[in-house]
């Protein structure tokens, strides 16, 4: 379809919506989308002022997610303009029920989007090492109702949709308590490694199948399995001396460094190690406990550590609204 024909078609559709009258015995209304972040998940909460800067990819399909609602609804941009969320092209809903698939952050390149609805995928870029502040919090949505709470299907009578975005990654965070450590306590880098024969950490592939996220369920596929991932340029000083216990809300305000990771499963958690660069010295600590370790999408894993003059200790591991006290001391290596 040529650009002229496409624009003309959209104008006709919008005109029909604005008239809000019967056309071929059907009514029409413009689709309106207001995105929110799933508050039941435990990853970093996005402040409203920051969330308004989001650019979100939107795909509108039929209810079964097998065909596009219109030929141009494969990869629309949803952005905020003067406190109003606006689609890059208007979508006029009819009596045909719609389903909305979404992802964040938006990519303009059609090459990064494949499939339709239930088979739609978007390419991800998660390198082996990256600056902490430049990490991307990849999110997705798949919704056939105008509210997340299953309030009704999306069509001309329910055109105003509250779209709930879900986190596709796991968030591994570190809260470090200074208990007698002598020095500036400047944290500059965190590395996570898996010493297993078959490592469980995943990053973008150097060649071959690139990382991709399914819009239907947020599952991430392909990429390369590697033994080490890291964040640098943290530039945070370890000054906190008061232990908040396992208060999840308080701990989230005390995070010294964090890393978004592709959801991972480790057969033996003792093979997982954390290396922290503090004052240009690298301190390594092994994960405590026995058995399998899982970092699940949408969850925040807060590792509370104690730094002294001679040892680094895992005090607690807090996951969403429950915690496991592993305790125990490991000498710095």
C-alpha positions as CSV (number, residue, x, y, z in Angstrom):
1,X,0.0,0.0,0.0
2,X,1.4,3.4,-1.0
3,X,1.9,6.1,1.6
4,X,-0.8,8.3,-0.1
5,X,-3.4,5.5,0.0
6,X,-2.5,4.6,3.6
7,X,-2.8,8.2,4.8
8,X,-6.1,8.5,2.9
9,X,-7.4,5.3,4.5
10,X,-6.5,6.6,8.0
11,X,-8.3,9.9,7.4
12,X,-11.4,8.1,6.3
13,X,-11.3,5.9,9.4
14,X,-10.8,8.8,11.7
15,X,-13.6,10.7,10.0
16,X,-15.9,7.8,10.7
17,X,-14.8,7.6,14.3
18,X,-15.3,11.3,14.9
19,X,-18.8,11.2,13.5
20,X,-19.6,8.4,16.0
21,X,-22.5,7.3,13.9
22,X,-23.8,4.1,12.4
23,X,-21.8,3.1,9.3
24,X,-22.8,-0.2,7.7
25,X,-24.8,-0.9,10.9
26,X,-21.7,-0.6,13.1
27,X,-20.3,2.0,15.4
28,X,-16.7,3.1,15.6
29,X,-14.4,4.7,18.2
30,X,-10.7,5.7,18.4
31,X,-8.5,3.5,20.5
32,X,-6.9,5.2,23.5
33,X,-4.2,3.5,25.5
34,X,-2.8,4.5,28.9
35,X,0.2,2.3,30.0
36,X,0.9,1.3,33.6
37,X,3.6,-0.9,35.1
38,X,2.4,-4.1,36.8
39,X,2.7,-3.2,40.5
40,X,2.5,-6.8,41.6
41,X,6.0,-7.4,40.3
42,X,9.1,-6.6,42.3
43,X,11.5,-4.9,40.0
44,X,12.4,-1.2,40.2
45,X,9.3,1.0,40.4
46,X,9.3,3.6,37.7
47,X,8.4,7.1,39.0
48,X,5.6,8.7,37.0
49,X,7.8,11.6,35.8
50,X,10.2,9.1,34.3
51,X,7.5,6.8,33.0
52,X,6.1,9.6,30.9
53,X,9.3,9.6,28.9
54,X,8.7,6.0,27.8
55,X,8.3,5.2,24.1
56,X,6.3,2.0,23.8
57,X,5.8,-0.3,20.8
58,X,2.2,-1.2,20.1
59,X,0.7,-3.9,17.9
60,X,-3.1,-4.2,17.5
61,X,-4.5,-7.5,16.3
62,X,-7.8,-9.4,16.3
63,X,-8.9,-11.2,19.5
64,X,-7.1,-14.4,18.7
65,X,-3.8,-12.6,17.9
66,X,-3.5,-14.1,14.5
67,X,-4.1,-11.1,12.2
68,X,-3.4,-7.4,12.4
69,X,-6.4,-5.2,13.1
70,X,-5.3,-3.0,10.2
71,X,-2.4,-3.5,7.9
72,X,-0.5,-0.6,9.6
73,X,-1.0,-1.7,13.2
74,X,2.1,-3.9,13.4
75,X,4.5,-1.5,15.1
76,X,2.9,1.7,16.3
77,X,4.6,4.2,18.7
78,X,2.9,5.1,22.0
79,X,4.3,8.2,23.6
80,X,3.3,10.9,26.0
81,X,2.5,14.4,24.7
82,X,1.5,17.0,27.3
83,X,0.3,14.3,29.8
84,X,-1.7,12.5,27.0
85,X,-0.6,9.1,25.6
86,X,-0.8,9.3,21.9
87,X,-0.5,6.6,19.2
88,X,1.6,7.5,16.1
89,X,-1.3,6.5,13.9
90,X,-5.0,6.5,15.0
91,X,-6.7,3.1,15.3
92,X,-10.5,3.0,14.9
93,X,-12.2,0.2,16.7
94,X,-15.3,-1.4,15.3
95,X,-17.5,-4.3,16.6
96,X,-14.5,-6.6,16.0
97,X,-12.8,-7.4,19.3
98,X,-9.1,-6.4,19.5
99,X,-6.0,-7.6,21.3
100,X,-3.1,-5.4,22.1
101,X,0.5,-6.5,22.2
102,X,3.2,-4.1,23.5
103,X,6.9,-3.9,24.3
104,X,9.3,-1.4,25.8
105,X,11.6,0.2,24.7
106,X,10.3,1.0,21.2
107,X,12.3,0.2,18.1
108,X,11.5,2.0,14.9
109,X,13.2,-0.6,12.7
110,X,10.8,-3.2,11.2
111,X,13.7,-5.6,11.1
112,X,13.6,-5.8,14.9
113,X,10.0,-7.0,14.9
114,X,8.8,-10.3,13.6
115,X,5.5,-12.2,13.7
116,X,2.0,-11.2,14.5
117,X,0.3,-11.2,17.9
118,X,0.8,-14.5,19.6
119,X,4.0,-15.1,17.5
120,X,5.3,-11.6,17.6
121,X,8.9,-11.1,18.9
122,X,11.2,-8.1,19.3
123,X,15.0,-8.3,19.3
124,X,16.9,-7.4,22.5
125,X,20.3,-6.1,23.0
126,X,21.9,-7.3,26.3
127,X,25.7,-7.2,26.2
128,X,28.1,-9.0,28.4
129,X,29.1,-5.8,30.1
130,X,27.4,-2.4,30.3
131,X,27.2,0.8,32.3
132,X,24.7,0.4,35.1
133,X,22.6,3.5,34.3
134,X,22.4,2.5,30.6
135,X,20.8,-0.9,31.2
136,X,17.4,-1.4,29.6
137,X,14.4,-2.6,31.5
138,X,12.6,-4.6,28.8
139,X,8.9,-5.0,29.2
140,X,6.0,-6.5,27.4
141,X,2.2,-6.7,27.4
142,X,-0.5,-9.0,25.9
143,X,-4.0,-7.8,26.7
144,X,-7.5,-8.5,25.3
145,X,-9.4,-6.5,27.9
146,X,-9.7,-2.7,28.4
147,X,-8.5,-3.1,32.0
148,X,-5.9,-5.6,33.4
149,X,-8.6,-7.0,35.7
150,X,-10.5,-8.7,32.9
151,X,-13.2,-6.0,32.8
152,X,-14.3,-6.5,29.2
153,X,-13.1,-7.0,25.7
154,X,-11.6,-4.2,23.6
155,X,-13.9,-2.8,20.8
156,X,-15.8,0.4,19.9
157,X,-17.8,0.3,23.2
158,X,-14.6,-0.1,25.3
159,X,-12.0,2.0,23.4
160,X,-10.1,3.4,26.5
161,X,-7.5,0.8,27.5
162,X,-5.4,0.7,30.6
163,X,-2.5,-1.4,29.4
164,X,-0.4,-3.2,32.0
165,X,3.3,-3.7,31.2
166,X,5.2,-6.6,32.7
167,X,8.9,-6.9,33.3
168,X,10.7,-9.5,31.2
169,X,14.0,-9.5,33.1
170,X,15.1,-10.3,36.6
171,X,16.7,-7.7,38.8
172,X,19.6,-8.6,40.9
173,X,20.4,-5.9,43.5
174,X,23.0,-5.3,46.1
175,X,22.7,-3.5,49.4
176,X,26.0,-3.3,51.2
177,X,26.5,-2.4,54.8
178,X,29.7,-0.8,56.0
179,X,30.7,-2.4,59.3
180,X,34.2,-1.3,60.1
181,X,35.6,-1.1,56.5
182,X,38.4,1.4,56.3
183,X,38.4,3.3,53.0
184,X,36.3,5.4,50.7
185,X,34.1,2.4,49.9
186,X,33.6,3.4,46.3
187,X,31.8,0.7,44.4
188,X,32.6,0.8,40.7
189,X,31.8,-2.6,39.2
190,X,29.8,-5.7,39.9
191,X,30.4,-9.0,38.1
192,X,28.2,-12.1,38.3
193,X,29.7,-15.4,37.2
194,X,28.6,-19.0,36.9
195,X,31.3,-21.6,37.4
196,X,29.1,-24.5,36.2
197,X,30.3,-26.7,33.3
198,X,27.3,-25.3,31.3
199,X,26.8,-21.7,32.4
200,X,23.3,-20.3,32.8
201,X,23.8,-16.6,32.1
202,X,22.5,-15.3,28.8
203,X,23.5,-12.3,26.6
204,X,23.1,-11.2,23.0
205,X,24.7,-13.6,20.6
206,X,27.9,-12.6,18.9
207,X,26.6,-14.4,15.8
208,X,23.6,-16.6,14.9
209,X,20.3,-16.4,16.7
210,X,20.0,-13.0,18.5
211,X,18.1,-12.5,21.8
212,X,14.4,-12.0,21.2
213,X,11.4,-11.4,23.5
214,X,7.9,-12.8,22.9
215,X,5.2,-10.2,23.2
216,X,2.7,-12.8,24.2
217,X,4.4,-13.9,27.5
218,X,7.7,-12.0,27.8
219,X,9.7,-15.2,27.4
220,X,13.3,-14.5,26.1
221,X,14.8,-16.9,23.7
222,X,18.1,-17.5,21.9
223,X,21.3,-15.6,22.6
224,X,24.5,-17.0,24.0
225,X,25.1,-18.7,27.3
226,X,28.2,-17.3,29.0
227,X,30.0,-17.6,32.3
228,X,30.3,-13.9,33.2
229,X,28.2,-10.7,33.0
230,X,29.0,-7.3,34.6
231,X,27.9,-3.7,35.1
232,X,30.4,-0.9,35.4
233,X,30.4,2.9,36.0
234,X,28.4,2.4,39.2
235,X,30.1,5.3,41.1
236,X,28.4,4.6,44.4
237,X,29.9,4.9,47.8
238,X,29.2,2.4,50.6
239,X,28.3,4.5,53.6
240,X,25.2,2.8,55.1
241,X,25.8,1.4,58.6
242,X,22.3,0.8,59.8
243,X,20.8,-2.7,59.1
244,X,17.2,-2.4,58.1
245,X,16.6,-6.1,58.5
246,X,14.5,-7.6,55.7
247,X,12.2,-4.6,55.2
248,X,11.7,-4.8,51.5
249,X,10.6,-1.2,51.0
250,X,13.5,0.2,53.0
251,X,16.0,-2.1,51.2
252,X,14.9,-0.9,47.8
253,X,15.9,2.7,48.8
254,X,19.4,1.5,49.8
255,X,20.6,-0.3,46.7
256,X,24.2,0.4,45.9
257,X,24.2,-1.4,42.5
258,X,22.0,-3.5,40.4
259,X,22.0,-5.6,37.2
260,X,19.1,-6.6,34.9
261,X,19.6,-10.3,33.9
262,X,17.9,-12.6,31.5
263,X,15.8,-15.0,33.7
264,X,18.2,-17.9,34.6
265,X,18.3,-21.3,36.3
266,X,21.4,-22.6,38.0
267,X,21.6,-26.3,39.0
268,X,23.9,-25.5,42.0
269,X,23.7,-22.1,43.5
270,X,27.2,-22.5,45.0
271,X,28.6,-22.1,41.4
272,X,27.2,-18.5,41.3
273,X,29.8,-15.9,42.4
274,X,29.7,-12.1,42.8
275,X,32.8,-10.0,42.3
276,X,32.6,-6.4,43.6
277,X,35.2,-3.8,42.8
278,X,35.5,-1.5,45.8
279,X,38.2,1.1,45.9
280,X,39.9,-0.6,42.9
281,X,40.1,-3.9,44.8
282,X,38.1,-6.9,43.6
283,X,36.3,-8.8,46.3
284,X,34.7,-12.2,45.4
285,X,31.9,-14.0,47.3
286,X,30.2,-17.2,46.5
287,X,26.4,-17.7,46.7
288,X,25.5,-19.6,49.9
289,X,23.0,-22.4,50.3
290,X,22.5,-25.6,48.4
291,X,20.4,-26.8,45.5
292,X,18.9,-25.0,42.5
293,X,18.8,-21.2,42.1
294,X,16.2,-19.4,39.8
295,X,16.1,-15.8,38.9
296,X,12.5,-15.4,37.6
297,X,11.3,-12.6,35.3
298,X,9.5,-9.8,37.1
299,X,11.2,-10.4,40.5
300,X,13.8,-8.4,42.3
301,X,16.5,-10.4,44.2
302,X,18.1,-8.1,46.9
303,X,21.4,-9.4,48.2
304,X,22.3,-7.7,51.5
305,X,26.0,-7.8,52.1
306,X,28.2,-6.8,55.0
307,X,31.6,-5.3,54.3
308,X,34.2,-5.3,57.0
309,X,37.9,-4.8,57.1
310,X,38.5,-8.5,56.3
311,X,35.3,-10.2,55.1
312,X,32.3,-9.9,52.9
313,X,29.1,-11.5,54.2
314,X,25.8,-12.4,52.6
315,X,23.4,-11.5,55.4
316,X,20.0,-11.9,53.7
317,X,18.5,-12.5,50.3
318,X,15.1,-10.8,49.9
319,X,12.8,-11.8,47.1
320,X,9.5,-9.9,46.7
321,X,7.5,-10.2,49.9
322,X,9.5,-13.0,51.5
323,X,13.1,-13.6,52.4
324,X,15.5,-16.4,53.2
325,X,18.2,-15.8,55.8
326,X,21.3,-17.6,54.6
327,X,23.8,-15.8,56.8
328,X,27.4,-17.0,57.1
329,X,30.7,-15.4,56.4
330,X,33.1,-15.7,53.4
331,X,36.6,-14.4,53.5
332,X,37.5,-11.9,50.8
333,X,39.5,-13.5,48.0
